[in-house]
Amino acid sequence: MNSRIKAGLLGASLLGIAASPQAQNRPEAWTLTPYVGGYLFDSKQDLESAPIFGLRAGYNFNAHIGAELFGSYLLTESDRDSGPDANVERNVYRFGGNLLYHFQPTKKLVPFVAVGYGRYNITVPDLNRPKTNKSLAEYGGGLKYFVSDDFALRADIRHAIGFSPSIDNVEYTFGVTWQIGGVRPVPPPVATVAEPVVCAACVVPPRIDSDGDGVEDALDKCPGTPKGMKVDSDGCVITQTIVLRAINFVFDTADLTEPSKTSIDEVYAVFKSQPNLKLEVGGHTDSKGSDAYNLKLSQRRADAVKAYLVSKGANAANITAKGYGESRPISSNDSPEGRADNRRVEFRLDGGAEYLKVYNEESSRESKKAAIKAGEKPRGKSKK
């Protein structure tokens, strides 16, 4: 197949526009996706393109990352005009698995990318030949459009690659996805309208919400809810997710960039709603410079982040700042990009209750760009 056509199909599958946040790709949900579509074989295989039918079953580890198993079937025939193989039907069975990464998962329209591995078996019943088995790597992506919280329309495309001999196939499909279970977003509170007073003696008693969870005491089945917790209609705490995102630093500095302040503001929002939580701020460096210099620089970075959180209103007693120097790299120190990844501060949350699920994520793209932008200029004896 023409490589330009394949590139166009793969690119089209990854385009998305923002939609209203009324549905989302739910964390910890199981998914089931029946689908139909088409399968285009490499010209070296001498097989006709054919319709394909299949089923995907998956699980969302969090709002962004999920995994799926798939199985599919198609009936094709040789595209040769003569010879013993001409017009002979073949049964093709595909099966394997994919890892998925979802972008803007809280929107109605959710683009995603996928990478995976699988196999296919080809049988030729009319010629009584043995099965042909082939392993294929694949990559691609698609779109999910949520028409409700549990139901989405879906389009996928995959570029399947085989080796020894090389095979270059494309699969495009359309289907529907059901989400089962998972962590559902909390609906906004329903506004209540007080009845008008018809006489001076008809005084409506005030509605009291002692724990401030949005459910008045008369209806609250779980009084004393910790401040800032999400609750159901009975005032009882439900399972909820907290995301802590790392930040990067410019070379040889402990100065906070604007993207890093945005990420730290999100961490402060967690503290504001959960004042009893304990937080460790861990500072890190790349490998340039001596171990002793790097350890001191990483401590300055951790101290700078703690100071910013305290300036916003966080309780200093609940925050520990610790420098780890260059001892815990997350990327190679052989490139400016890798070193920028390692010049970072990470957050670790302690003291959370069983209904809090904490996810630690890498720094944002904007944070990494700000860390690389200034470059790595020599500074005499300063080596970091």
Summary of the structure (lengths in Angstrom):
residues: 384
radius of gyration: 27.8
end to end distance: 50.1
largest distance: 99.9
contacts: 1162
relative contact order: 0.11
helix: 19%
strand: 39%
